């Protein structure tokens, strides 16, 4: 019998078809259907339906859009949660929004706080203001998006979360920063940390080299893939992590602060 303290996770590292939600949904559904084991959570990359595009007005969806409904369908059919970010239009504003869809179809979301100014994301998308801590199967999950990885204060484990996850479109020229920061976030927050990045080239000729990975609370690599389209499976054990936290108690000495 599966332990209540474990979480079985699938990281889907894939190329993306530029600004083509219907084809991307087909690709991801095919990959999801190859998973034969029981999974609690499926993680897709940032803007998995379109690629990292600034043409938001052409491809944005609503919270009742086809990709959102597709995520709900997958969650309910597969009896698993599924998460990833997509472009959402709401009250004439665009958001890079991570959706966390529960097996029941219920949705919680996080809007990307740090918009990527180098690509002009700040000129198109409205930045989020709030943290979202997901309570799922007795795990507290902190979901963040790509560029958020560069800002450790935003990820600081002041809420005693169990899993920190990033969905991303992180380009190849700066992949060393991705590797380094992802591992650092795990160590400094004493938390399982997962990053799911895409591969391939987009319409702007930017190349993405994957490096999707999971690290434990001491920075040990639990899974990693460099640049292949793949489905990575990883099993996390909260009891083991709690024992590590109790042994070292590093989080007890963290700085206290509030966001103004």
N, C-alpha and C positions, 0 to 999 in steps of 0.2 A: 504493500500500500504506500502511495506517495505521502511523504512527510509534509505536514502543514507548513513547515519552515522553509520548504524549497520552492523555487520558482523556475520553471522551464521556459527558456526564451529562444526565439529564432530571430537572428539578425539577417535581413535580406539586403545584400550588397548588389546593386544592379546598375546597368546603363539605363538612361532615360531617353525617351523619344520626345523631341523638342515640341513643347506646346501642344501635346496630343493626349489629353486625359483618357480617352476611350482606349487607345492602344496601350498606354501605360497600365491601365487597370487590367487589361488582358494579360500583359506580361507578368504582372505581380500575382495575378490569380493562378497562372500556370506554375509559378515558382512556389506559391503557397501550397498548391495541390501536391507538390512533390514531398512535402513534410509528412512522414508516416508516423512519427512519434507524437505523444500527447504534449501539447504546448499550451502554456499559460499566457504568453504574450508574443506578438509578432511586431517587429520594429522595422519601419520603412524609412528611407532617407528624407531629407528636406525637400519640399516641393516635388514630391514623388510623382505627381500627376502631370507635371509640365516641364520639369527642369527649372533651374534658378533663373527665371526670366523677370525682367522689369516691365514686360508688356501686360501688366495686371488687368487692365480694362478689357483685354481680348480673351482672357482665359479664366478670370475669376469666377468662383462659384458661390452660391449661398449656402447656408447651413442646412438647406433642404436639397442641395444639388446632387448630381449623379454620383460624384466621388464619395460624398458623405454617405449617401444611401448604400453605395457599394461597400464601404467600410462596415456599416451596420450589418449588411448581408453576410459578409465574411465572418464577422464576429459571432453572429448567431448560428451560422451553419457549422463553423469549426469549433464552437464552444470555447473561444479564446478571446482575449483582448487584442486589439490592434491599434498601433499608433504610427504617426508620421505627420509631416506638415504639408499644407497646401494653401493656395491663395483664396482667401475668403473676402467677399465684399459684404459690408454691413453698414447701413446708414451712409452710403456714398463714400465710405472709406475702405481701403484695402489693408488686409492683415496677413502676415506670414504666420499662419495659425497651426499649431500642433493640436491635433485631435487625439484624444484617448478614448477609444470606443470599447465599452465593456461587453462581455458576452451577451448581456441582456439587450444591447443596443443603446444603452444609456451613454451619453457623451459628456466628457469634461474637456476643457481646452486651455491652452497657454498661448498667448500672443508674444512673438519674439520681442524681447526687450531691446536688444542692441542691434539696430538695423545697420547693414554693412555699407558705410558711407563710400568706400572705395568703388563700389559698383552702383552707387546712386540709389540704393535701397531706401535710404532715409527720405528721398524726394518722392517716392511712390507709395511707400507703406507707412502706416501709422504704428509707432512703437507701442508695445504693451507696457503696462505699468505694474502688473501684479504677478507674484509668484503663484504657482499652482502646485499643490501637493496632492497627489492622487493616492487615495486609500484603496488598495486592491489586494484581496486575498491576504489580509493582515500585513501587507507591505506598504510602506510609505515611499512613494516614487516622486522624484523631482525631475520633471521633463524640461529640457532647455533646447535651444536651437543654434547650431553652427557658431556664428560669431560670438554668441554668449560665452563660448569656451574661453575667450581671451580675458574675461572679467571675473576673477576669482571671488570677489566680494558678493556678487550676485548668486554664486553657487554655494556660499558658505553654509555649512551644515548647522544652522541655528535651530532647525525644526526636527532634528533627530531623524532624518529620512534614512531609508535603508538602501535605496538605489538612485543613483544620479544617471540620467541618460541624455544624450545629445543626438539629434538627427541633423544631418549635414550635407552640404554641397561644398566640400573643402578642396580647393584646387591643388594640383600636384606641386607647383613651385613652393608652396608653404606647408607641405605635408609633414616636414620635420617638426614644425610648431604644433601641429595636430597631435602627433605621437607624444610629444613631450608634455603638452598641457593636459591631455586626457589622462595620462598616468599621474600627473601632479594633482589633478582634481581628486582622484581616487585616494591618494596618500593623505592629502591635507584634510580631507573630509571624512576619512576612515569609512569609506563607503564603496560598495560595488559601483563601478562606473562603466557605462557602455557608450560607445560612439558608433553610429551607423552612417557611413559615407557612401556616396555613389562612385561609379567608375565611368569611363568613356569620355567622349568629347561632346560639348554642346554646340549650339549654332553660332556662338561667339568664338569658337575654336579654343575654348578653355578646356584643359584636360584634367580629369579627376582620377586619382590613383587609389581610391578605396581606403585601405588600412583600417577597416572596421575592426573593432576590438572590444574586449571586456577585461577589466582589471579588478582585482579584489582590494580590500581595504588597506593592504600593505603595498599595493602596486604590483602584485604578481599578475602576469599575463595569463588569462584563462582561455582566451581564444583570440585569433588574429588572422586576417587574410589580407594580402598585399594589394592585388589589383585584379582579381578574377571576379566575374559574376558568380555569386555563391550564396548559399544559405548556411550561416553559421549557427550551430546549436550550443547553448551553454546552460548549465544547471547551477543556480545560485542557492546558497544555504544561509538563511538569516541567523539561525542558531549559532553557526560557526562564526559569522561576523560579529554577533553580539558577544561571544566569548573572547574574541580578539579585542574588541573595544573595552571589555571589562578588565582584561589583562593589562593593557597599556594605558587606558584612561586618558588618551591625548585630548579627546573632545572636552573633557572636564576643564581643561586649561585654555579653551578658546576665548578670544576677545568678545566682549559683549558690545553690541552696537544696534542701532535702529536706522532704517531707511527713512529719510525725511521727505 
